[in-house]
Amino acid sequence: MDKTVALVFAGVCFVALSAAAPGEFPSSSGIIALNSLPDPSATLATASVADAKGTMVGAVKKIVLDTNGKPKTVEVALMGSNAVVAIDASRFNYDQGHNVLTAQLDAREIAAAPPAPQS
């Protein structure tokens, strides 16, 4: 294949890929650490919680902040029960595009976390 044909073929492939429907190809993840959120309590108020495998396990009940206003603990209301557990905020990443906190724990470890203090 000569250079001209190869160049035309590459251009056609680029146009075809550019026209693909949104969501067919991965985009930037938008995953960030919790301590970089400007207003974590408000931002995470409606977030879901997933385990390390991506399985939804619950929802954010409360974000406990340290004296600098950074997330210290995430209180998670577990699906299918009345249990609320407290997990160190450093164990999570936040997916802005999907409004999901993903734990670096599996579902069993999350369920075995200590109960959140009653408030």
C-alpha positions in Angstrom: 0.0 0.0 0.0 1.5 3.3 -0.9 1.6 6.3 1.4 -1.3 8.1 -0.3 -3.7 5.2 0.1 -2.5 4.6 3.7 -3.1 8.3 4.5 -6.6 8.2 3.0 -7.4 5.0 4.8 -6.3 6.5 8.1 -8.5 9.6 7.5 -11.5 7.5 6.8 -10.9 5.5 10.0 -10.6 8.7 12.0 -13.9 10.1 10.5 -15.7 6.8 11.2 -14.5 6.7 14.8 -15.4 10.3 15.3 -18.9 9.7 14.2 -19.4 6.8 16.7 -22.3 7.2 19.2 -21.3 8.7 22.6 -20.5 6.1 25.1 -19.2 3.6 22.6 -15.6 4.5 23.4 -14.2 5.3 26.8 -13.9 8.9 27.8 -12.0 10.5 30.6 -13.1 8.9 33.8 -13.5 12.0 36.0 -12.4 9.9 39.0 -10.8 12.0 41.8 -9.8 11.6 45.5 -12.3 12.8 48.0 -9.8 15.2 49.6 -9.7 17.3 46.4 -13.5 18.0 46.4 -14.3 21.7 47.2 -17.5 21.0 49.1 -17.6 17.3 49.9 -20.7 17.2 52.0 -22.9 18.9 49.4 -21.2 17.2 46.4 -21.5 13.7 47.9 -25.0 14.1 49.5 -26.7 12.1 46.8 -23.8 9.8 45.8 -24.2 6.0 45.5 -21.5 3.7 46.9 -19.9 0.8 45.0 -17.4 -1.8 46.1 -14.0 -2.3 44.4 -15.7 -4.5 41.8 -18.3 -1.9 40.9 -21.2 -3.5 42.6 -23.6 -1.0 44.2 -23.7 -1.6 48.0 -25.3 1.5 49.4 -25.6 5.3 49.5 -23.8 8.1 51.3 -25.5 8.8 54.5 -23.1 11.4 55.9 -19.6 12.8 55.3 -17.6 13.5 58.5 -15.0 16.3 57.9 -11.7 16.9 59.7 -10.8 20.3 61.1 -9.5 21.4 57.7 -12.8 20.6 56.0 -11.5 17.5 54.2 -13.5 14.2 54.3 -12.4 12.0 57.3 -15.1 9.4 57.3 -17.9 8.3 55.0 -21.0 6.9 56.6 -22.6 4.4 54.2 -26.2 3.3 54.4 -26.1 -0.3 53.2 -28.7 -1.5 50.7 -31.1 -4.1 51.9 -30.6 -3.3 55.6 -30.9 -0.5 58.1 -27.2 -0.7 58.8 -25.0 2.4 58.5 -21.2 1.8 58.6 -18.3 4.2 59.0 -15.4 3.9 56.6 -12.2 6.0 56.4 -12.6 8.5 53.5 -9.1 7.6 52.2 -10.6 4.2 51.1 -12.8 5.9 48.4 -12.5 7.6 45.0 -15.2 9.7 43.5 -16.5 9.3 40.0 -17.9 12.7 39.2 -19.7 11.6 35.9 -21.7 8.9 37.6 -21.9 10.4 41.1 -20.5 7.2 42.7 -18.0 6.7 45.5 -16.0 3.6 44.8 -14.4 1.9 47.8 -11.1 0.1 47.7 -12.9 -2.7 49.6 -15.1 -5.6 48.6 -18.7 -5.8 49.6 -17.9 -8.1 52.6 -15.3 -5.7 53.9 -17.8 -2.8 53.6 -20.5 -4.7 55.4 -18.1 -5.7 58.2 -17.0 -2.0 58.8 -17.8 -0.6 62.2 -21.2 0.9 62.7 -21.5 4.6 62.3 -22.0 6.5 65.5 -25.6 7.4 66.3 -26.3 11.1 65.9 
